[in-house]
Amino acid sequence: MRRVEIMAIGAAALLGAGVAYQLGLAAGAPYGDATLGGRAEHVDGVLATRFRVIAAVSGGVLLGFAAIVLRRVRLIGLPVLSDRAVRWATWNIGVLLMFNTLGNLAAPHALERWGMGAITLVAGVLTLGVARWADREVATPEVATPGGTAGA
């Protein structure tokens, strides 16, 4: 397994942790004060319905991000997006995660500030690494050449 694939798996795993957290919030986990900078309506930590919907959508978006990062290194197929779109999206996901980290680090709740801040920072760095090095490290399929030999 190549380093860039390991980076992609790491980023996807961290994004998966974010998916689990968001889906937990959507299902009623009592951590509403540790999301959206503590500004989301909640009762005893359980988010109000509209914020539970936002959490569910956020979980879906993070799942999509993880799929794109894995697709960038060809660990999964994602035929609805071209290689160019996946390349562009991977860079943008990495940048978005870095900006999200700034928001997390400014949050008043320790879980959001240090827990989510660390997750988005590492996921962002790994995603940017995938964006930067995927073309260099991901093997291209072998193509038959005239004369019967295979080449890259």
Buried (B, 14 or more C-beta within 10 A) or exposed (E): EBEBBBBBBBBBEBBBBBBEBBBBBBEEBBBBBBBBBEEBEBEEBBBEEEBBEBBBEBBBBBBBBBBBBBBBBBBBEBEEBEEEEBBBBBBBBBBBBBEBBEBBBEBEBEBBBEBBBBBBBBBBBBBBBBBBBBEEBBEEEEEEEEEEEEEE
